[in-house]
Amino acid sequence: MAGTLRKRDRQQAILAELHASPSIRISELAHRFDVVTETIRRDLDELSEQGLLSRTYGGAAGPPLDLEPSLDDRYRTKVDQRSAIARAVPGLLRNGDTIMIDAGATTIYVARRLAAELKNLTVITTSFGVASALAVNPSIRVIVCPGEFDMGDGGVGGPDTLAYLRKFNPTYAIIGASRVDANGPSDENSMSAWNKRVMIERAEAVILVADHSKFEQAALEHVCALDELDYLVTDGSPSTQFAAALKKAGVGVKVAEA
C-alpha cells in the first residue's frame, strides 16, 4: 500500500486491520503503509485516546467483542481456522460487488477481513455481528434485514427477513453451515436454514465457509444440494471420497492453511 495515504484514511485502514486481527504491530503497519514507525506510533496514540483501540507494547489490540454469549463463545473457538478461512475469501470477490452474508461465527471473521481488504461493497446481511464488523470501512454500504432476533446466531429470521432478502440480486452469497456432506450443507437452526436457502436462490454464486471438522456429517435440516454451491472455503483438505463428491458437483475448493 502506498505511503501517500492521508492521515484519516491511514487510521481508518489501521482500524479495519485491527478488526480483522486480534492485534497489530507498529513495525508491520509501518511497512504496509510505507511510513516511519513514529508516524504509526502517533496514529495509534491518537486512536487510543479516542477509545478505538488499546495500546500494547510495540502495537495495539482491539476492544472486546460485544456479542451475545452463545455466539461469542463460538466466535472465540477455532480462531486460527476461522481466521485462515476468512483470509482466503477476499480473493474470490472484487471491489464493488454486492454480497449477501448470513449469521454465524465464521461469517463474522469473513466480514472483518472483507472490511480490511475490499471497498465499495454493498452487503445485505441478517447478522448484527457481520454488520458491525463491516461498519469500520466507510466505503462499504451495509443493509441489515428486518426480522425476529435469534440470540443463538446473533441475527434475524422469519417471514419478514425472507421477503426482504428476495428484493435483492447479489453477485455472491456467503453462508456458513453446521455440517456439510455429499448431500450438501445442513444446519441445526431452521430459521437460519431458510435464510441460507433464499440467499442461495437470489445470488449468482454461492460461497460456503466451513472448517474441516464439519465435513461428512449431517445436521438436523438440509439446506441445499451440493451442486448449488460454487465454492467451499475451508481450512483442511476433504477426504478422497468427499473431494470426489465436491468435484462431481462442480464445487471449487479453496483450502487455506491455518
C-alpha positions in Angstrom: 0.0 0.0 0.0 1.3 3.4 -1.0 2.6 5.7 1.8 0.7 8.6 0.3 -2.5 7.9 2.2 -3.9 10.8 4.1 -3.8 10.5 7.9 -7.5 9.9 8.2 -7.5 7.2 5.5 -4.5 5.5 7.1 -6.1 5.5 10.5 -9.3 4.0 9.1 -7.2 1.3 7.4 -5.5 0.6 10.7 -8.8 0.2 12.5 -10.1 -2.1 9.7 -7.0 -4.3 10.1 -7.4 -4.4 13.8 -10.9 -5.6 13.4 -9.6 -8.4 11.2 -6.7 -9.4 13.5 -6.6 -9.7 17.3 -3.6 -7.4 17.5 -1.3 -5.3 15.2 2.4 -4.3 15.4 3.9 -0.9 14.7 6.7 -2.4 12.5 4.2 -4.3 10.3 2.0 -1.3 9.8 4.9 1.0 9.0 6.0 -1.5 6.3 2.5 -1.8 5.0 1.9 1.9 4.7 5.5 2.8 3.8 5.9 5.3 6.6 8.3 5.6 9.5 7.4 3.8 12.7 7.0 7.2 14.6 4.1 8.0 12.2 2.3 4.8 13.1 3.0 5.3 16.8 1.3 8.7 16.7 -1.6 7.2 14.8 -2.1 4.5 17.5 -1.8 7.0 20.3 -4.5 9.2 18.8 -6.8 6.3 18.2 -6.2 5.1 21.7 -7.2 8.5 23.1 -10.4 8.2 21.2 -11.1 4.8 22.8 -10.9 3.0 19.5 -8.1 0.6 20.4 -5.8 -0.4 23.3 -2.1 0.3 23.1 0.2 -2.6 23.7 4.0 -2.9 23.8 5.0 -2.5 20.1 1.5 -2.2 18.8 -2.2 -2.3 19.7 -5.2 -4.5 20.4 -8.9 -4.0 19.7 -11.7 -3.5 22.1 -13.5 -6.7 23.3 -16.1 -8.1 21.0 -19.7 -7.2 22.0 -21.8 -10.2 21.1 -24.5 -12.4 22.6 -22.9 -15.0 24.9 -23.7 -18.2 22.9 -22.3 -16.7 19.6 -19.4 -15.1 21.5 -18.4 -18.5 22.8 -18.4 -19.9 19.3 -16.5 -16.9 18.0 -13.7 -17.5 20.4 -13.2 -21.1 19.4 -11.2 -22.3 16.3 -9.7 -18.8 16.0 -6.8 -20.0 13.7 -9.1 -22.0 11.5 -11.7 -19.3 11.1 -9.0 -16.6 10.5 -7.4 -18.7 7.8 -10.8 -19.2 6.1 -11.5 -15.5 6.3 -8.2 -14.6 4.7 -9.0 -16.8 1.7 -12.4 -15.3 0.9 -11.5 -11.8 -0.4 -9.6 -13.3 -3.3 -12.9 -14.6 -4.7 -14.5 -11.2 -4.7 -14.0 -7.8 -6.3 -14.3 -4.2 -5.1 -17.9 -3.0 -5.8 -19.6 -6.5 -5.5 -23.0 -6.9 -4.0 -23.0 -9.7 -1.4 -25.4 -11.4 1.0 -23.8 -12.8 4.2 -25.7 -14.9 6.7 -25.3 -15.0 10.5 -22.7 -17.2 12.3 -19.3 -17.1 13.9 -17.2 -17.8 10.8 -19.1 -15.2 8.7 -18.1 -12.5 11.2 -14.4 -13.4 10.7 -15.0 -13.1 7.0 -16.7 -9.8 7.3 -13.8 -8.4 9.3 -11.4 -9.5 6.6 -13.6 -8.0 3.8 -13.6 -4.7 5.7 -9.9 -4.7 5.9 -9.2 -5.6 2.2 -12.1 -4.5 -0.1 -14.0 -1.4 -0.7 -17.3 -0.1 -2.3 -19.1 -3.3 -1.4 -22.9 -3.5 -0.8 -23.6 -6.1 1.8 -27.1 -7.4 2.7 -26.9 -9.3 6.0 -29.1 -11.0 8.6 -26.3 -10.7 11.2 -25.7 -7.8 13.6 -22.1 -9.1 14.1 -21.4 -9.0 10.4 -22.9 -5.5 10.1 -20.8 -4.2 13.0 -17.6 -5.8 11.5 -18.2 -4.1 8.1 -19.1 -0.8 9.6 -15.5 0.1 10.2 -15.0 0.5 6.5 -16.9 3.7 5.4 -16.8 2.7 1.7 -19.0 -0.4 2.4 -22.8 0.0 2.3 -24.4 -2.3 4.9 -28.1 -3.3 4.7 -29.4 -5.1 7.7 -32.6 -7.2 7.2 -35.6 -6.9 9.4 -37.0 -9.9 11.3 -37.1 -11.8 14.6 -33.9 -11.8 16.5 -32.2 -15.2 17.2 -29.7 -15.0 20.1 -28.0 -18.3 19.1 -27.0 -17.0 15.7 -26.8 -13.3 16.5 -29.1 -12.4 13.6 -32.7 -12.2 12.4 -35.0 -14.6 10.6 -38.6 -15.3 9.8 -41.1 -14.3 7.1 -40.1 -10.6 7.1 -36.5 -11.5 6.7 -37.1 -13.9 3.8 -39.4 -11.4 2.0 -36.7 -8.7 2.4 -33.9 -10.9 1.1 -35.9 -11.6 -2.1 -35.8 -7.9 -3.1 -32.1 -8.1 -3.9 -29.9 -9.6 -6.7 -26.4 -10.1 -5.2 -23.4 -11.3 -7.0 -22.4 -13.6 -4.2 -23.9 -15.2 -1.1 -21.5 -16.1 1.7 -23.0 -18.7 4.0 -22.0 -20.9 6.9 -23.4 -24.3 7.9 -23.5 -26.6 10.9 -22.4 -29.6 8.8 -21.7 -30.4 5.1 -21.6 -33.8 3.3 -22.2 -35.2 -0.2 -25.8 -34.2 0.0 -25.0 -30.6 0.7 -24.8 -28.2 3.7 -27.2 -28.6 6.6 -28.0 -26.6 9.7 -29.3 -27.2 13.3 -31.3 -23.9 13.2 -34.4 -24.0 11.0 -34.7 -20.2 10.7 -31.1 -19.9 9.7 -31.5 -22.7 7.1 -34.3 -20.8 5.4 -32.2 -17.6 5.3 -29.5 -19.6 3.5 -31.9 -21.1 1.0 -33.2 -17.7 0.0 -29.7 -16.2 -0.3 -28.7 -19.2 -2.5 -31.8 -18.6 -4.6 -31.0 -14.9 -5.2 -27.2 -15.0 -5.7 -25.3 -15.6 -8.9 -22.7 -17.6 -7.0 -22.6 -19.2 -3.5 -19.6 -19.4 -1.2 -19.8 -21.8 1.7 -17.3 -21.1 4.6 -16.8 -24.1 6.9 -13.9 -25.7 8.8 -13.0 -29.3 8.0 -14.4 -30.6 11.3 -17.9 -30.2 9.8 -17.2 -32.4 6.8 -19.1 -35.6 6.0 -21.8 -35.1 8.7 -25.4 -34.0 8.5 -27.2 -31.6 10.8 -31.0 -31.5 11.5 -32.1 -29.6 8.4 -30.9 -30.0 4.9 -30.2 -26.6 3.2 -29.5 -27.3 -0.4 -27.9 -29.8 -2.8 -24.1 -29.8 -3.1 -24.2 -28.6 -6.7 -26.0 -25.4 -5.7 -22.6 -24.3 -4.1 -19.9 -22.7 -6.3 -17.1 -22.6 -3.7 -16.2 -24.2 -0.5 -13.6 -22.2 1.5 -12.1 -24.3 4.4 -9.0 -24.9 6.5 -8.3 -28.5 5.7 -8.4 -30.8 2.7 -11.5 -33.0 2.4 -11.2 -36.8 2.3 -10.7 -38.5 -1.1 -14.4 -39.6 -1.1 -15.7 -36.2 -0.2 -13.4 -34.4 -2.6 -14.7 -36.6 -5.4 -18.3 -35.6 -4.5 -17.4 -31.9 -4.5 -15.7 -32.3 -7.8 -18.6 -34.1 -9.3 -20.9 -31.3 -8.1 -18.7 -28.7 -9.6 -17.8 -27.1 -6.3 -14.4 -25.3 -6.3 -12.5 -26.0 -3.1 -10.1 -23.4 -1.6 -8.1 -24.7 1.3 -6.4 -22.0 3.5 -3.7 -23.1 5.8 -4.3 -22.1 9.5 
